[in-house]
Amino acid sequence: LQLQFATAPRYRFFMLDGPRRAVLDLEDTRLPAGRALPTPAGTARGLRAAPRPGGALRFVVDLPEGAAAQVAGAATAARDPERLVIEFAPSTAQLQALPAG
């Protein structure tokens, strides 16, 4: 999942179980009116977004049990601070094997 911003985003990323989900809370962010979310592919089973109190936006990605997700490393952030990349894989071992940034 790649998101592009006008400025470097402030965010909180975490995982939930029962069912497995990746959650991304973005401060001071709104989804443009009429903007459709992409159709999930690969490891992702579902994708939704909703406004949160205080002007935040929450993205939730539904994942199969055992799947892993992470925010791309510091190298990506240093090259392009306005872009946020979240990587998904069927397992933690497969996620750790992904090439850096």
N, CA, C and O of each residue as an XYZ file, in Angstrom:
404
protein
N       0.865     -1.166      0.000
C       0.000      0.000      0.000
C       0.905      1.221      0.000
O       1.756      1.369      0.877
N       0.724      2.091     -0.978
C       1.513      3.319     -1.063
C       0.578      4.516     -0.987
O      -0.425      4.589     -1.697
N       0.924      5.446     -0.119
C       0.142      6.666      0.046
C       1.058      7.857     -0.170
O       2.186      7.875      0.322
N       0.580      8.845     -0.900
C       1.360     10.042     -1.198
C       0.719     11.234     -0.491
O      -0.504     11.373     -0.483
N       1.555     12.098      0.105
C       1.078     13.240      0.865
C       1.752     14.518      0.383
O       2.784     14.465     -0.286
N       1.171     15.664      0.719
C       1.779     16.952      0.391
C       2.974     17.234      1.307
O       3.929     17.889      0.891
N       2.926     16.745      2.546
C       4.016     16.879      3.505
C       4.214     15.530      4.199
O       3.367     14.644      4.093
N       5.314     15.380      4.897
C       5.589     14.118      5.602
C       4.452     13.824      6.585
O       4.106     14.684      7.395
N       3.869     12.628      6.527
C       2.719     12.322      7.383
C       3.118     12.005      8.823
O       4.205     11.494      9.092
N       2.211     12.320      9.727
C       2.321     11.878     11.120
C       1.328     10.732     11.256
O       0.152     10.880     10.924
N       1.798      9.601     11.738
C       0.933      8.423     11.746
C       1.250      7.499     12.908
O       2.270      7.632     13.585
N       0.334      6.552     13.113
C       0.506      5.451     14.057
C       0.104      4.193     13.316
O      -0.962      4.155     12.702
N       0.931      3.166     13.361
C       0.679      1.902     12.675
C       0.702      0.778     13.704
O       1.592      0.724     14.552
N      -0.286     -0.124     13.625
C      -0.307     -1.269     14.531
C      -1.097     -2.416     13.911
O      -1.837     -2.231     12.945
N      -0.924     -3.596     14.483
C      -1.604     -4.804     14.014
C      -2.621     -5.240     15.073
O      -2.416     -5.040     16.270
N      -3.722     -5.842     14.605
C      -4.747     -6.409     15.482
C      -5.008     -7.850     15.061
O      -4.815     -8.216     13.901
N      -5.447     -8.657     16.012
C      -5.819    -10.042     15.736
C      -7.288    -10.257     16.058
O      -7.908     -9.491     16.796
N      -7.827    -11.332     15.474
C      -9.195    -11.770     15.757
C     -10.279    -10.906     15.160
O     -11.127    -10.435     15.918
N     -10.323    -10.662     13.890
C      -9.476    -11.141     12.788
C      -8.214    -10.275     12.603
O      -8.110     -9.175     13.148
N      -7.270    -10.800     11.826
C      -5.983    -10.133     11.580
C      -6.204     -8.871     10.736
O      -6.843     -8.913      9.685
N      -5.655     -7.740     11.227
C      -5.787     -6.468     10.511
C      -4.559     -5.618     10.727
O      -3.921     -5.686     11.777
N      -4.230     -4.819      9.738
C      -3.216     -3.778      9.854
C      -3.979     -2.457      9.921
O      -4.907     -2.232      9.144
N      -3.587     -1.586     10.850
C      -4.297     -0.323     11.063
C      -3.303      0.828     10.949
O      -2.226      0.803     11.544
N      -3.685      1.824     10.179
C      -2.874      3.017      9.993
C      -3.729      4.233     10.324
O      -4.712      4.509      9.637
N      -3.355      4.962     11.377
C      -4.028      6.210     11.748
C      -3.160      7.367     11.280
O      -1.990      7.460     11.651
N      -3.722      8.238     10.476
C      -3.018      9.396      9.929
C      -3.572     10.670     10.553
O      -4.768     10.944     10.452
N      -2.708     11.449     11.197
C      -3.137     12.704     11.804
C      -3.397     13.757     10.734
O      -2.742     13.766      9.692
N      -4.347     14.638     10.992
C      -4.646     15.776     10.107
C      -4.744     15.364      8.644
O      -4.154     16.002      7.772
N      -5.483     14.304      8.381
C      -5.608     13.773      7.018
C      -7.062     13.490      6.706
O      -7.816     13.020      7.558
N      -7.441     13.780      5.480
C      -8.783     13.486      4.997
C      -8.684     12.799      3.657
O      -7.782     13.086      2.870
N      -9.603     11.895      3.395
C      -9.690     11.258      2.091
C     -10.496     12.196      1.193
O     -11.606     12.586      1.555
N      -9.955     12.564      0.027
C     -10.703     13.473     -0.852
C     -12.087     12.923     -1.185
O     -12.250     11.722     -1.401
N     -13.078     13.808     -1.224
C     -14.449     13.404     -1.535
C     -14.492     12.694     -2.881
O     -13.882     13.142     -3.852
N     -15.209     11.596     -2.927
C     -15.360     10.842     -4.163
C     -14.179      9.958     -4.507
O     -14.211      9.265     -5.524
N     -13.148      9.962     -3.696
C     -11.951      9.161     -3.963
C     -12.215      7.708     -3.587
O     -12.504      7.407     -2.428
N     -12.118      6.813     -4.556
C     -12.336      5.390     -4.313
C     -11.053      4.741     -3.824
O      -9.961      5.093     -4.269
N     -11.188      3.803     -2.917
C     -10.035      3.041     -2.447
C      -9.728      1.952     -3.468
O     -10.631      1.462     -4.147
N      -8.466      1.575     -3.579
C      -8.120      0.527     -4.536
C      -8.694     -0.823     -4.106
O      -8.957     -1.050     -2.925
N      -8.880     -1.703     -5.067
C      -9.320     -3.061     -4.794
C      -8.159     -3.831     -4.175
O      -7.056     -3.813     -4.720
N      -8.380     -4.502     -3.058
C      -7.290     -5.247     -2.426
C      -6.743     -6.340     -3.358
O      -7.480     -6.938     -4.141
N      -5.452     -6.576     -3.249
C      -4.792     -7.606     -4.043
C      -3.695     -8.239     -3.194
O      -3.323     -7.707     -2.148
N      -3.194     -9.353     -3.640
C      -2.115    -10.017     -2.919
C      -2.572    -10.492     -1.561
O      -3.614    -11.136     -1.443
N      -1.808    -10.183     -0.541
C      -2.107    -10.627      0.823
C      -3.340     -9.932      1.396
O      -4.053    -10.519      2.211
N      -3.598     -8.709      0.990
C      -4.727     -7.943      1.528
C      -6.054     -8.557      1.091
O      -6.237     -8.899     -0.077
N      -6.976     -8.691      2.042
C      -8.307     -9.243      1.761
C      -9.375     -8.156      1.677
O     -10.416     -8.346      1.049
N      -9.112     -7.026      2.309
C     -10.075     -5.935      2.315
C      -9.370     -4.649      2.707
O      -8.332     -4.676      3.368
N      -9.941     -3.517      2.294
C      -9.381     -2.207      2.611
C     -10.526     -1.241      2.831
O     -11.450     -1.152      2.022
N     -10.453     -0.519      3.940
C     -11.469      0.495      4.205
C     -10.818      1.676      4.916
O      -9.739      1.556      5.497
N     -11.490      2.806      4.856
C     -10.993      4.018      5.505
C     -12.173      4.746      6.121
O     -13.289      4.704      5.601
N     -11.909      5.418      7.243
C     -12.958      6.180      7.918
C     -12.339      7.335      8.689
O     -11.230      7.220      9.212
N     -13.065      8.459      8.758
C     -12.569      9.586      9.556
C     -12.583      9.225     11.039
O     -13.402      8.428     11.497
N     -11.657      9.833     11.774
C     -11.537      9.638     13.213
C     -11.661     10.995     13.904
O     -11.509     12.033     13.260
N     -11.933     10.995     15.198
C     -12.016     12.268     15.924
C     -10.721     13.070     15.796
O      -9.634     12.501     15.706
N     -10.849     14.363     15.788
C      -9.688     15.245     15.747
C      -9.083     15.421     14.368
O      -7.953     15.895     14.254
N      -9.803     15.053     13.317
C      -9.301     15.259     11.960
C      -8.385     14.173     11.448
O      -7.679     14.375     10.460
N      -8.381     13.023     12.102
C      -7.538     11.917     11.645
C      -8.300     11.028     10.668
O      -9.524     11.106     10.556
N      -7.559     10.193      9.971
C      -8.129      9.228      9.036
C      -7.548      7.866      9.375
O      -6.340      7.737      9.575
N      -8.403      6.846      9.441
C      -7.943      5.487      9.732
C      -8.132      4.602      8.503
O      -9.216      4.538      7.923
N      -7.044      3.916      8.120
C      -7.093      2.868      7.111
C      -7.011      1.536      7.835
O      -6.200      1.373      8.746
N      -7.842      0.581      7.439
C      -7.795     -0.768      7.980
C      -7.663     -1.727      6.803
O      -8.437     -1.665      5.848
N      -6.668     -2.619      6.884
C      -6.448     -3.632      5.858
C      -6.717     -4.983      6.493
O      -6.054     -5.361      7.459
N      -7.688     -5.715      5.957
C      -8.000     -7.057      6.434
C      -6.996     -8.034      5.841
O      -6.710     -8.002      4.644
N      -6.460     -8.909      6.705
C      -5.417     -9.844      6.304
C      -5.782    -11.261      6.728
O      -6.579    -11.441      7.649
N      -5.213    -12.267      6.075
C      -5.429    -13.637      6.540
C      -4.662    -13.872      7.843
O      -3.679    -13.186      8.122
N      -5.110    -14.832      8.628
C      -4.415    -15.175      9.870
C      -2.955    -15.481      9.575
O      -2.643    -16.150      8.590
N      -2.066    -14.993     10.423
C      -0.638    -15.235     10.270
C       0.080    -14.249      9.377
O       1.310    -14.243      9.333
N      -0.661    -13.414      8.662
C      -0.032    -12.435      7.763
C       0.692    -11.369      8.581
O       0.392    -11.144      9.754
N       1.649    -10.725      7.930
C       2.445     -9.688      8.592
C       2.427     -8.414      7.756
O       2.182     -8.451      6.550
N       2.687     -7.293      8.410
C       2.750     -5.999      7.724
C       3.732     -5.108      8.462
O       3.943     -5.249      9.666
N       4.333     -4.180      7.710
C       5.252     -3.214      8.318
C       5.301     -1.962      7.459
O       5.038     -2.003      6.257
N       5.640     -0.854      8.095
C       5.899      0.378      7.370
C       7.295      0.236      6.778
O       8.213     -0.231      7.453
N       7.460      0.640      5.516
C       8.759      0.535      4.841
C       9.833      1.243      5.650
O       9.545      2.173      6.404
N      11.061      0.801      5.489
C      12.180      1.249      6.300
C      12.576      2.702      6.151
O      12.010      3.436      5.341
N      13.546      3.105      6.936
C      14.035      4.476      6.998
C      14.624      4.944      5.674
O      14.576      6.136      5.371
N      15.181      4.027      4.873
C      15.762      4.422      3.584
C      14.688      5.009      2.675
O      14.930      6.009      1.998
N      13.515      4.403      2.652
C      12.413      4.925      1.842
C      11.984      6.289      2.366
O      11.758      7.209      1.581
N      11.869      6.426      3.676
C      11.446      7.695      4.273
C      12.450      8.803      3.993
O      12.053      9.945      3.760
N      13.726      8.493      4.012
C      14.753      9.509      3.763
C      14.719      9.982      2.310
O      14.928     11.165      2.039
N      14.458      9.072      1.379
C      14.408      9.428     -0.045
C      13.153     10.201     -0.407
O      13.199     11.115     -1.230
N      12.032      9.842      0.202
C      10.741     10.401     -0.190
C       9.846     10.523      1.049
O       8.966      9.686      1.250
N      10.054     11.552      1.885
C       9.322     11.642      3.153
C       7.820     11.859      2.992
O       7.068     11.658      3.946
N       7.369     12.263      1.809
C       5.939     12.473      1.584
C       5.222     11.195      1.156
O       4.011     11.209      0.934
N       5.963     10.091      1.039
C       5.370      8.819      0.618
C       5.452      7.843      1.783
O       6.495      7.706      2.423
N       4.335      7.167      2.049
C       4.291      6.155      3.091
C       3.979      4.821      2.421
O       2.993      4.696      1.695
N       4.825      3.829      2.671
C       4.667      2.511      2.063
C       4.479      1.484      3.163
O       5.275      1.414      4.100
N       3.428      0.689      3.047
C       3.211     -0.425      3.969
C       3.333     -1.705      3.160
O       2.687     -1.875      2.126
N       4.174     -2.595      3.656
C       4.422     -3.870      2.976
C       3.656     -4.974      3.689
O       3.538     -4.967      4.914
N       3.134     -5.926      2.914
C       2.365     -7.046      3.445
C       2.971     -8.346      2.948
O       3.521     -8.402      1.848
N       2.868     -9.394      3.762
C       3.330    -10.726      3.361
C       2.514    -11.765      4.122
O       1.962    -11.479      5.184
N       2.444    -12.973      3.568
C       1.672    -14.031      4.235
C       2.214    -14.429      5.606
O       1.475    -14.984      6.420
N       3.502    -14.154      5.877
C       4.078    -14.512      7.172
C       5.187    -13.513      7.532
O       5.680    -12.779      6.675
N       5.565    -13.502      8.801
C       6.637    -12.616      9.256
C       7.946    -12.952      8.554
O       8.681    -12.047      8.161
N       8.251    -14.242      8.390
C       9.494    -14.645      7.725
C       9.541    -14.121      6.297
O      10.588    -13.650      5.854
N       8.446    -14.190      5.576
C       8.410    -13.687      4.206
C       8.520    -12.178      4.161
O       9.112    -11.629      3.232
N       7.958    -11.495      5.154
C       8.055    -10.037      5.210
C       9.509     -9.618      5.441
O       9.988     -8.674      4.813
N      10.205    -10.306      6.326
C      11.593     -9.980      6.608
C      12.500    -10.240      5.407
O      13.580     -9.657      5.313
N      12.078    -11.098      4.499
C      12.868    -11.415      3.315
C      12.677    -10.406      2.181
O      13.393    -10.466      1.181
N      11.716     -9.474      2.319
C      11.495     -8.478      1.277
C      12.699     -7.574      1.160
O      13.350     -7.279      2.162
N      13.016     -7.116     -0.077
C      14.140     -6.185     -0.229
C      13.883     -4.877      0.502
O      12.738     -4.435      0.597
N      14.911     -4.266      1.008
C      14.782     -3.003      1.749
C      14.378     -1.867      0.830
O      14.904     -1.717     -0.273
N      13.402     -1.046      1.321
C      12.970      0.197      0.721
C      12.874      0.231     -0.732
O      12.512      1.259     -1.303
